[in-house]
Amino acid sequence: MGLKLPLQPATLEIAAFLEVVPLLINEVIMFQVIKQ
């Protein structure tokens, strides 16, 4: 139990990062499509 507590904030950051990444990829794809 004690070992898991320090990992939780990092896990939340990774989860938030993984949620943002697809949005950034989508923005890049849309930008490429508009540029063509």
C-alpha positions in Angstrom: 0.0 0.0 0.0 2.7 2.5 1.0 4.6 2.0 -2.2 1.6 2.8 -4.4 0.9 6.2 -3.0 3.9 8.0 -4.6 3.1 6.5 -7.9 -0.5 7.8 -8.1 0.3 11.4 -9.1 2.7 10.2 -11.8 0.0 7.8 -13.1 -2.6 10.6 -13.2 -0.1 12.8 -15.1 0.5 10.0 -17.6 -3.2 9.4 -18.0 -3.8 13.1 -18.6 -0.9 13.1 -21.1 -2.3 10.1 -23.0 -5.7 11.9 -23.2 -4.1 15.1 -24.7 -1.8 13.3 -27.2 -4.6 12.1 -29.5 -6.0 15.7 -29.5 -2.6 17.1 -30.6 -2.3 14.4 -33.3 -5.8 15.3 -34.5 -4.9 19.0 -34.7 -1.7 18.2 -36.7 -3.7 15.9 -39.1 -6.3 18.6 -39.6 -3.6 21.3 -40.2 -2.0 19.0 -42.8 -5.3 18.5 -44.5 -6.1 22.2 -44.6 -2.6 23.0 -45.8 -3.2 20.8 -48.9 
